[in-house]
């Protein structure tokens, strides 16, 4: 088959169109209770300490695995097991974001906080359902493309809820901005109604089963030792990338670049590079499989940190800065597409909400906890050695790949967990 035609068939399907807008719906609430809300509070002269504490409103995103079994166990009486939960949370988010428009940050801070927490809870619940839907509806070799398209929609939403919202706030009242943002949630609702239904899978028999069985099933399927190695790999695969990303802005400021430089190049061009990288990663993965993509993109992800090492020696050089940011963000997008596809491939469709929520929480450990000493490391070592350390930090994750993701896997009788078996090499090439 013509490679271009096969890629167009993968990316041009109805499910990919639905995933693009579901990604948008998933990304939209994040900044509306984050930086955009903090900008509104700052304009309203809310106390800076109170603004800082509002970061805790996002806590439900980190704790969503606690109620994910509920979405595995119970099904809405309409639109199926995943889409029913999606449309309910999207309708609730539309109302909750609209209510935010009538808040008074200076006069009623507690009501604003409660509203923000409700939005975070509903948004995290939508993420559980969206991740489970994406996992259930995609075939193995569609997973990279599906992850890339979802990321594209998510990133577009960050631009709308971040940059566009702030630009609008200079021209119209904040209340009108939030009403407009609430209106854009309708895109996610239409996407859910339009989205194809995944193949039906029987839910767990009880809520207890929905809590306990996902763990047992995962280790039974993969084996205890390999199961723990997979979990370790999830924690370590993007560690080098996370260490670097955590400190790029302080590094660029210390080198001498202005905040405007960083905003325009890192946020603007870098975002485009990430999107292009994710889409390219999805296209390549659909041709070479998940295993080989993890190898190739993992190596590129690590090697891309040399661009920042070069910038550390070059100093304030705009061409070197643009090159470093675009290389790192593009390779990071490649790695993310493969990694998200890998996480989806690990899930049993019967428990995909719970298993994906737990696996993605491990990914957050690398991003939020293991990368947190990055500042202290850079302070003690200096920037050049710090960037070398970020490259070395990527190696342990790559060393685990031969154990469960060999470059040339043998065809085995395996398919998506939860479905009937078929003879196919789902990890390498067809």
C-alpha angles and dihedrals in degrees: 000000000000106000093220092050092049091050091050089051090052097046097034098058127116092248092056091052089051092048091052092059094038087056089052091050090048095051100042102078095049099079093033087071093030131047096348092053090046089053089054091048091049091052088050088053096242113172111275092229090056091048090053093052090055088078086079089067087078093060094106089069089064094043100044092111088071094071100024092099088063090064091048093051104042129054127199115239090245139048095014135272099311106022092051091060091043096056093044093053092043093053090047091049091051090056095042094050090046090052088054087065090067096051124113107215095192098043104035109027095157093056089049090052092049090049091050092050091049090052091049092050093048092044092050089049090050088051091053091052094042093050090048092047092049090049093049100044101045125084118223098265092041093059097087092049091045092050091048094050092047090050090049091055091045093052093048088054090053089055092049096045092040117030099019093045092052092047090050091048089064089059108031135029119280090243090061091048092056092046089053091048090050089053092056089063086077087078089065092047092053090046091054092050091046096044119106116249116249119236109283116260124184111249122230112287094238141009089252089057090048090056100041107029098061090065095045094044092051095052093039091054097045102027124249098268096042090042092058091045090053090051089049090050091052089054095048106034096087098027095110090048091047093050090052096044091050092061107030096099095050089046094051092047092050091049088058107260116140126241088249090054091051094045094049098042106028097037098031108034092025092056091052090048090052092051093047090047093051093048092046089048091053092049093048093045091055087059104040104026135239099289098055092041090057089053098044098040093041091056092045090048090056096041091050089070088072086074090066091043088056091049090051089060095038096051124198102005118142096204091052090046093052090047094048094048095046095045093048095044094045093050090044088055090051091051093047093053092053094042096051089047089051092051090051091049090057094058127096107223090228090063102020095128093054098037095047092046090052095045093048089050088059089052088054090054089066093045099044108024112023091043094048095090089059093104094051091047092050091047092053099040106031124239101285094053090042091058090049088053090053089055092049090048089063093058101076092058091050091049090061094057098085090059098062106001108047117183093237107033120186117243108261136180097264140123139161108325108257096032134086118285123257133177106255141127095235096169102051127020124330 
